[in-house]
Amino acid sequence: MLAFTPPLVQNADLFLGGYLNTILLSGLARAAALVIGTFGASLRVWGGTLLAPIAGAYVEFFRNTPFLVQVSFFAVLFAPANLGLTGDPLIVGIIALALYTGAYVTEVVRSGILSVDPRQMEAARSLGLSQVAALRLVVLPQAIRIVLPPLGNLSIALVKNSAIVSAIAATELLKVAGLIETRTASFDGYIAALIGYWSITIPLAIAVSRLERRMAFGR
């Protein structure tokens, strides 16, 4: 069986580290992207003439440039020789992936906000809630419920995009597979990486499918 082939046995610790780094990378980036996207969507809807265009520019920039270019840019920008923020490629990958995915989350959440009846915001304000409180307690909970399925699909895409972070030497699954192939001249590392990605994305896909059915039933 693949799990017991000599190249993988010899590099089990390396492969496990890459697998855990992929989970860490995608998990932290997903959480950050949700925060960024929710904030960005709020600015796009209620940011007025000053903040809404800024949020829109953020979305257009990150959605219309390749992620590989972005992660390479941040790796150079944050390097000790430049801004000196971090030399850890995994941290750079988390930041880049969160900003990139956050642009897509912004548009998804914005569509959810716009689908909520605006009279509900008016009713919340008439009851004495501030705009921020009405947004947090009335509008956003309904919007998030509406957009949960597409957010789940973005989460799956994020996991797959995490492989691109290998380009800046972050030791995630794809990078580790390449190291194993270099050390052992064996293709088994790539096959194991493929299975590793499946072990993350397939449960997410099943969860999204069940969520979509539940949401459809709820309507």
C-alpha positions in Angstrom: 0.0 0.0 0.0 1.1 3.6 -0.6 1.2 4.4 3.1 3.9 1.9 3.6 6.2 2.5 0.6 9.8 3.1 1.7 10.1 6.7 0.5 7.1 7.7 2.6 8.2 5.7 5.6 11.6 7.4 5.4 10.0 10.8 5.2 6.9 10.3 7.4 7.8 13.2 9.7 8.4 15.5 6.8 5.1 14.6 5.1 3.1 14.9 8.4 4.6 18.3 9.0 3.6 19.4 5.5 0.1 18.0 6.0 -0.4 19.8 9.3 1.0 23.0 7.8 -1.6 22.9 5.0 -4.3 22.5 7.6 -2.9 25.4 9.7 -2.4 27.6 6.6 -5.9 27.0 5.2 -7.6 27.2 8.6 -6.1 30.5 9.7 -6.4 32.0 6.2 -10.1 31.0 6.1 -10.8 32.6 9.5 -9.0 35.8 8.5 -10.7 35.9 5.1 -14.1 35.7 6.7 -13.3 38.6 9.0 -11.8 40.7 6.1 -14.7 39.8 3.8 -17.4 40.7 6.3 -15.7 44.0 7.1 -15.2 44.7 3.4 -18.8 43.9 2.5 -20.0 46.2 5.2 -17.9 49.0 3.8 -19.1 48.3 0.3 -22.7 48.6 1.4 -22.6 51.3 4.1 -19.2 52.9 3.5 -20.5 55.9 1.8 -18.7 57.8 -0.9 -15.3 57.5 0.8 -14.9 54.0 2.2 -17.1 52.1 -0.3 -14.8 52.9 -3.3 -11.7 51.9 -1.2 -13.3 48.5 -0.4 -14.3 48.2 -4.1 -10.7 48.9 -5.2 -9.4 46.2 -2.8 -11.8 43.6 -4.3 -10.9 44.5 -7.9 -7.2 44.4 -7.2 -7.1 41.0 -5.5 -9.7 39.4 -7.8 -8.0 40.5 -11.0 -4.4 39.6 -10.3 -3.0 36.0 -10.1 -2.6 34.6 -6.7 0.9 33.5 -7.5 1.9 37.1 -8.3 0.4 38.3 -5.1 2.1 35.7 -2.8 5.4 36.4 -4.5 4.9 40.1 -4.1 4.2 39.8 -0.4 7.1 37.4 0.1 9.5 40.1 -1.3 7.7 43.0 0.4 7.7 41.4 3.9 11.3 40.1 3.6 13.9 41.3 6.1 15.7 43.1 3.3 12.6 45.3 2.7 9.9 45.9 5.3 11.4 43.2 7.6 8.0 42.1 8.8 8.6 38.4 8.5 10.8 35.9 6.7 8.5 32.9 7.5 7.0 31.8 4.2 4.1 30.2 6.0 3.1 33.5 7.7 3.4 35.3 4.3 1.2 32.6 2.8 -1.5 33.0 5.4 -1.6 36.7 4.9 -1.6 36.5 1.1 -4.2 33.8 1.0 -6.5 35.6 3.5 -6.4 38.8 1.5 -6.9 37.0 -1.8 -9.8 34.9 -0.5 -11.2 37.9 1.5 -11.9 39.7 -1.8 -14.2 36.9 -2.9 -15.8 36.7 0.5 -16.5 40.4 0.4 -18.6 40.0 -2.7 -20.4 36.9 -1.5 -21.3 38.5 1.9 -22.2 41.8 0.1 -24.7 39.8 -2.0 -26.1 38.3 1.1 -26.5 41.7 2.8 -28.3 43.1 -0.3 -30.7 40.1 -0.3 -31.9 41.0 3.2 -35.0 43.2 3.2 -33.8 46.8 3.9 -36.9 47.4 5.9 -35.4 45.1 8.6 -32.6 47.6 9.1 -35.1 50.4 9.3 -37.2 48.5 11.8 -34.1 47.8 13.9 -33.1 51.5 13.8 -36.6 52.5 14.8 -36.3 50.3 17.9 -33.3 52.3 19.0 -30.4 50.2 17.8 -27.4 52.0 16.3 -26.4 51.2 12.8 -23.5 49.0 13.9 -25.8 47.1 16.4 -28.5 46.7 13.8 -25.9 45.4 11.3 -24.4 43.0 13.8 -27.6 41.7 15.4 -30.1 41.8 12.6 -28.6 42.0 9.1 -25.4 40.1 9.2 -26.8 36.9 10.9 -29.4 36.7 8.1 -26.8 37.5 5.4 -24.3 34.9 6.6 -27.0 32.2 6.8 -27.9 32.9 3.1 -24.3 32.8 1.9 -23.0 29.9 3.9 -23.1 27.4 0.9 -21.0 29.7 -1.4 -18.7 30.4 1.5 -18.2 26.7 1.9 -17.2 26.5 -1.8 -14.7 29.3 -1.3 -13.3 27.4 1.6 -12.6 24.4 -0.6 -11.0 26.6 -3.2 -8.8 28.1 -0.5 -7.5 24.7 0.4 -6.6 24.1 -3.2 -5.0 27.5 -3.6 -2.8 26.9 -0.6 -0.7 24.7 -2.8 0.5 27.8 -4.6 2.2 28.9 -1.4 4.8 26.2 -2.1 6.2 28.7 -4.7 7.7 30.8 -1.8 9.1 27.7 -0.1 6.4 27.2 2.5 6.6 23.6 3.7 3.0 22.6 2.9 1.9 19.4 1.1 3.0 20.3 -2.4 6.4 21.5 -1.3 6.9 18.4 0.9 6.0 16.2 -2.0 8.6 17.9 -4.2 11.2 17.4 -1.4 10.4 13.7 -1.1 10.7 13.3 -4.9 14.1 15.1 -4.9 15.4 13.0 -2.0 14.1 9.6 -3.1 13.5 9.9 -6.9 10.0 8.6 -6.1 6.6 9.8 -7.3 4.9 8.5 -4.1 5.2 11.9 -2.4 2.9 13.5 -5.0 0.4 10.7 -4.8 0.3 11.0 -1.0 -0.1 14.8 -1.3 -3.0 14.2 -3.7 -4.7 12.0 -1.1 -3.8 14.5 1.6 -5.7 17.3 -0.2 -8.6 14.9 -0.8 -8.7 14.2 2.9 -9.3 17.9 3.5 -11.5 18.9 0.6 -13.8 16.0 0.3 -15.2 16.3 3.9 -15.6 20.0 3.2 -17.5 19.3 0.0 -19.7 16.8 1.8 -20.4 19.4 4.5 -21.2 22.1 1.9 -23.6 19.7 0.1 -25.4 18.8 3.3 -25.6 22.5 4.2 -27.1 23.4 0.8 -29.7 20.7 1.2 -30.6 21.9 4.7 -30.8 25.5 3.5 -33.1 24.5 0.6 -35.3 22.6 3.0 -35.4 25.5 5.4 -36.7 27.8 2.7 
